[in-house]
C-alpha cells in the first residue's frame, strides 16, 4: 500500500504550546520505519506551512473562534493534500497537531468519496460551534463544522456545504461533552457512543453496532480520526486535554482492528500529541505502538 504521511504542526486550535511539535516527534520516534516494515511504500510529504500569528491577535479574525483565519488557511491546504493523495490511490495519514485539522482531512476525503463515513474516536465530541464553545478553541469544532454547523468559513471550507451526513458519523469514547454538544447530538441524531453507553452495552456490542450500520449504509469510504485523549489519562500524559475513565490500550486496539478489518478505512488522523507535556516519551511511544498495530492490520 502507498501511504502519504502529512504533518500538520498546528496548535492554534487548542491554544496551547506543544501540539505543534507532535509531527516531528513522531518522525523522530520512527513512524516512517514503523510503517515501512509492514511492506508499505511511505511518502513523507513533510509538514504543512503554518503562518505565524502573535498570541495577542488570536481573536482578531473572529470574536468567538481563536485563530480562525490561519485555521481556515491550514485546513484548506490539508484538504487538498488529502484529496490529492486519495486520487493517486494513496492512504493519507495525517499527524498532528491539534484536532482542528480534522476538518481539513474530512473535507478532502468528502470531495473524493461519493458517500463519506467518519469515525471520530475521542474523549470529546468536537461538535461545538462558535455559539456553544466555552473555550473558543477551534479543536472543539471540526466535526460540528463538517456536519454543517458553525461559522460559514469552516462549514464551507474547501467546497461549499456539509461534508458528512449525521447518519454516517460515529463518535466513540466521548466522556467530556459540553451542553451545546449534547443538544446538537440529539438534534442531529448522531451515532454517539459515550463511555457510559459503552460500559453499559459492552465494547464488543458497540463495535458490532457501528459496523452493522456501516454495512447497511451507502458509505463508500471512511475517514478515521483518532485523538489520543480517548485513552485513559493515566496512559497519555503528553496530551492537552486528558480525561479519566478512558480506553486502555487493548480496548483501543480492539476497536481499531475491528474497523480496519472492514477494509473501509481510507484515510486517518492521529492527533493531540503534545511532547512538551509528555513524561519520558510515554505518549509518543504509545502513538508509535498504535501506528505499528494499525499498519499491521490495515
C-alpha positions as CSV (number, residue, x, y, z in Angstrom):
1,X,0.0,0.0,0.0
2,X,1.1,3.6,-0.7
3,X,0.9,5.8,2.4
4,X,1.1,9.6,2.2
5,X,2.3,11.0,5.6
6,X,1.2,14.6,6.1
7,X,2.3,16.5,9.1
8,X,0.2,19.4,10.4
9,X,2.2,21.2,13.2
10,X,-0.7,23.3,14.4
11,X,-1.5,24.5,18.0
12,X,-3.9,27.3,17.1
13,X,-7.0,25.0,17.6
14,X,-6.1,24.1,21.2
15,X,-4.4,27.4,22.0
16,X,-1.7,25.6,24.0
17,X,2.0,25.4,23.1
18,X,3.4,22.0,22.3
19,X,1.0,20.3,20.0
20,X,2.9,21.8,17.0
21,X,5.8,19.5,17.9
22,X,3.8,16.3,17.5
23,X,4.6,15.5,13.8
24,X,8.3,15.9,14.1
25,X,8.4,14.0,17.4
26,X,6.6,11.0,15.7
27,X,9.2,11.1,12.9
28,X,12.0,11.2,15.5
29,X,10.4,8.1,17.2
30,X,10.5,6.2,13.9
31,X,7.0,6.4,12.5
32,X,8.3,6.1,8.9
33,X,10.3,3.0,9.6
34,X,7.4,1.5,11.6
35,X,5.0,1.9,8.7
36,X,7.6,0.6,6.2
37,X,8.2,-2.6,8.0
38,X,4.7,-3.7,7.1
39,X,5.6,-3.7,3.4
40,X,4.2,-0.3,2.7
41,X,5.6,2.5,0.5
42,X,5.6,5.6,2.5
43,X,5.9,9.1,1.1
44,X,6.6,11.7,3.7
45,X,5.1,14.9,2.3
46,X,6.6,16.9,5.2
47,X,4.8,19.5,7.3
48,X,2.2,21.9,6.1
49,X,3.2,25.6,6.3
50,X,1.8,27.2,9.4
51,X,1.6,31.0,9.3
52,X,2.8,32.9,12.4
53,X,0.1,34.7,14.3
54,X,1.0,36.5,17.5
55,X,-1.0,35.4,20.5
56,X,-2.3,38.9,21.0
57,X,-4.0,38.6,17.6
58,X,-5.8,35.3,18.2
59,X,-9.3,36.9,18.4
60,X,-8.6,39.4,15.6
61,X,-10.3,37.3,13.0
62,X,-13.4,36.3,15.0
63,X,-14.8,37.2,18.4
64,X,-15.5,33.7,19.5
65,X,-13.2,31.5,17.5
66,X,-9.5,31.8,18.2
67,X,-7.1,32.0,15.2
68,X,-9.9,31.5,12.7
69,X,-8.1,32.8,9.6
70,X,-4.9,30.6,9.9
71,X,-7.1,27.6,10.8
72,X,-9.1,28.0,7.6
73,X,-5.9,28.5,5.6
74,X,-4.2,25.5,7.0
75,X,-7.2,23.2,6.8
76,X,-7.9,24.2,3.2
77,X,-4.4,23.2,2.2
78,X,-4.7,20.0,4.2
79,X,-8.0,19.2,2.4
80,X,-6.3,19.4,-0.9
81,X,-3.4,17.3,0.2
82,X,-5.7,14.6,1.4
83,X,-7.8,14.7,-1.7
84,X,-4.7,14.6,-3.9
85,X,-3.4,11.5,-2.0
86,X,-6.7,9.7,-2.4
87,X,-6.9,10.5,-6.1
88,X,-3.5,8.8,-6.5
89,X,-4.6,5.7,-4.7
90,X,-2.6,6.5,-1.6
91,X,-3.7,6.3,2.0
92,X,-3.4,9.7,3.7
93,X,-2.1,9.5,7.3
94,X,-2.4,12.9,8.9
95,X,-0.3,13.5,12.0
96,X,-0.9,16.5,14.3
97,X,-1.0,18.8,15.8
98,X,-4.4,19.6,17.4
99,X,-7.7,18.2,16.3
100,X,-8.8,21.3,14.4
101,X,-7.0,19.7,11.5
102,X,-9.8,17.1,11.4
103,X,-12.0,19.5,9.3
104,X,-9.4,19.6,6.5
105,X,-9.0,15.8,6.5
106,X,-12.7,15.2,6.3
107,X,-13.2,17.9,3.6
108,X,-10.6,16.3,1.4
109,X,-12.0,12.9,1.9
110,X,-15.5,14.1,1.4
111,X,-14.6,15.6,-2.0
112,X,-13.2,12.2,-3.1
113,X,-15.9,9.8,-1.8
114,X,-19.5,9.8,-3.0
115,X,-20.7,8.9,0.5
116,X,-18.2,9.5,3.2
117,X,-18.4,8.0,6.7
118,X,-16.5,9.5,9.6
119,X,-15.5,7.6,12.8
120,X,-14.4,10.1,15.5
121,X,-12.6,8.3,18.3
122,X,-12.2,10.9,21.0
123,X,-12.8,11.8,24.6
124,X,-14.6,14.9,23.3
125,X,-17.4,15.3,20.7
126,X,-15.7,18.3,18.9
127,X,-19.2,19.3,17.7
128,X,-19.2,22.7,19.3
129,X,-19.8,25.9,17.3
130,X,-18.8,29.5,17.9
131,X,-22.1,29.9,19.6
132,X,-21.7,27.0,22.1
133,X,-18.0,26.7,22.7
134,X,-17.0,27.7,26.3
135,X,-13.3,27.9,25.3
136,X,-13.4,29.5,21.8
137,X,-10.9,26.8,20.8
138,X,-11.4,25.5,17.3
139,X,-10.2,22.0,18.1
140,X,-13.6,21.5,19.7
141,X,-15.4,22.5,16.5
142,X,-14.1,20.5,13.4
143,X,-16.7,17.7,13.4
144,X,-19.5,20.2,14.0
145,X,-18.4,22.2,11.0
146,X,-18.1,19.1,8.9
147,X,-21.7,18.3,9.8
148,X,-22.7,21.8,8.6
149,X,-22.9,23.5,11.9
150,X,-20.9,26.6,12.8
151,X,-19.2,29.6,11.2
152,X,-19.6,29.7,7.4
153,X,-15.9,29.9,6.8
154,X,-15.5,26.5,8.5
155,X,-18.7,24.9,7.2
156,X,-17.8,25.8,3.6
157,X,-14.1,25.0,3.8
158,X,-12.6,23.6,0.5
159,X,-16.0,23.3,-1.1
160,X,-19.5,24.6,-0.2
161,X,-21.7,22.7,2.2
162,X,-21.9,19.8,4.6
163,X,-19.0,17.3,4.4
164,X,-20.6,14.3,6.1
165,X,-24.2,13.3,6.9
166,X,-25.2,12.8,10.6
167,X,-26.2,9.2,10.0
168,X,-22.7,8.5,8.6
169,X,-21.0,10.0,11.6
170,X,-19.9,7.8,14.6
171,X,-18.4,9.3,17.8
172,X,-16.8,6.6,20.0
173,X,-15.4,7.1,23.5
174,X,-16.7,10.6,24.4
175,X,-16.9,11.4,28.1
176,X,-16.4,15.1,28.2
177,X,-19.2,16.8,26.3
178,X,-20.4,20.4,26.6
179,X,-24.1,21.2,26.9
180,X,-24.3,22.6,23.4
181,X,-22.7,19.4,22.0
182,X,-25.2,17.2,23.8
183,X,-28.1,19.3,22.4
184,X,-26.6,19.1,18.9
185,X,-26.0,15.4,19.0
186,X,-29.7,14.8,19.9
187,X,-30.9,17.3,17.3
188,X,-28.9,15.5,14.5
189,X,-29.5,12.0,16.0
190,X,-25.7,11.3,15.8
191,X,-24.3,7.9,16.4
192,X,-22.8,8.9,19.7
193,X,-21.3,6.2,21.8
194,X,-20.2,7.7,25.2
195,X,-18.1,5.8,27.6
196,X,-21.2,5.4,29.8
197,X,-23.0,3.7,26.9
198,X,-20.0,1.5,26.1
199,X,-19.8,0.4,29.7
200,X,-23.5,-0.5,29.9
201,X,-23.6,-2.3,26.5
202,X,-20.1,-3.7,26.3
203,X,-17.4,-2.6,23.8
204,X,-17.9,-5.6,21.6
205,X,-21.6,-4.9,21.2
206,X,-20.9,-1.2,20.4
207,X,-18.4,-2.1,17.7
208,X,-20.8,-4.6,16.1
209,X,-23.5,-1.9,16.1
210,X,-21.2,0.6,14.3
211,X,-20.1,-2.0,11.7
212,X,-23.7,-3.1,11.1
213,X,-24.8,0.5,10.5
214,X,-21.9,1.0,8.1
215,X,-22.7,-2.2,6.2
216,X,-26.4,-1.1,5.9
217,X,-25.5,2.3,4.5
218,X,-24.2,3.7,1.2
219,X,-20.8,4.7,2.7
220,X,-18.0,4.0,0.2
221,X,-15.1,5.1,2.3
222,X,-14.4,6.1,5.9
223,X,-12.2,8.7,7.5
224,X,-11.0,7.6,10.9
225,X,-9.9,10.4,13.2
226,X,-8.1,9.2,16.4
227,X,-7.5,11.6,19.2
228,X,-5.1,10.0,21.7
229,X,-7.0,11.6,24.6
230,X,-9.6,8.8,24.1
231,X,-7.2,6.7,26.1
232,X,-7.3,7.0,29.9
233,X,-5.4,10.0,31.2
234,X,-3.0,7.7,33.1
235,X,-1.7,6.4,29.8
236,X,-1.3,9.7,27.9
237,X,0.4,12.4,30.0
238,X,1.5,14.1,26.7
239,X,-1.8,15.5,25.5
240,X,-3.5,18.8,26.2
241,X,-7.0,17.7,27.4
242,X,-6.7,14.3,29.1
243,X,-9.8,12.8,30.6
244,X,-10.1,9.9,33.2
245,X,-12.1,6.7,32.6
246,X,-10.9,6.3,29.0
247,X,-10.0,3.2,27.0
248,X,-7.0,1.1,27.8
249,X,-4.5,0.2,25.0
250,X,-6.1,-3.3,24.4
251,X,-9.5,-1.8,24.0
252,X,-8.2,0.8,21.6
253,X,-6.5,-2.0,19.6
254,X,-9.7,-4.0,19.6
255,X,-11.7,-1.0,18.1
256,X,-9.0,-0.3,15.5
257,X,-8.7,-3.9,14.4
258,X,-12.4,-4.3,14.0
259,X,-12.7,-1.2,12.0
260,X,-9.7,-1.9,9.8
261,X,-11.0,-5.4,9.1
262,X,-13.9,-3.8,7.3
263,X,-11.4,-2.6,4.6
264,X,-13.5,0.7,4.6
265,X,-10.9,2.9,6.3
266,X,-9.4,5.0,3.5
267,X,-7.7,7.9,5.5
268,X,-6.8,8.6,9.0
269,X,-5.8,11.3,11.6
270,X,-3.6,10.8,14.7
271,X,-3.8,13.9,16.8
272,X,-3.2,15.8,20.0
273,X,0.3,14.6,20.9
274,X,2.0,17.3,23.0
275,X,5.6,16.4,23.5
276,X,6.1,19.4,25.9
277,X,3.6,17.7,28.4
278,X,4.9,14.2,27.9
279,X,6.8,12.2,30.6
280,X,9.8,10.2,29.4
281,X,8.2,9.9,25.9
282,X,5.4,7.7,27.3
283,X,2.8,9.1,25.0
284,X,4.9,9.3,21.8
285,X,6.0,5.7,22.4
286,X,2.3,4.7,22.7
287,X,1.5,6.5,19.5
288,X,4.2,4.6,17.7
289,X,2.8,1.3,19.2
290,X,-0.6,2.2,17.8
291,X,0.7,3.1,14.4
292,X,2.6,-0.2,14.3
293,X,-0.6,-2.1,15.2
294,X,-2.7,-0.1,12.6
295,X,-0.4,-0.8,9.7
296,X,0.0,-4.4,10.7
297,X,-3.8,-4.8,10.2
298,X,-4.7,-2.3,7.5
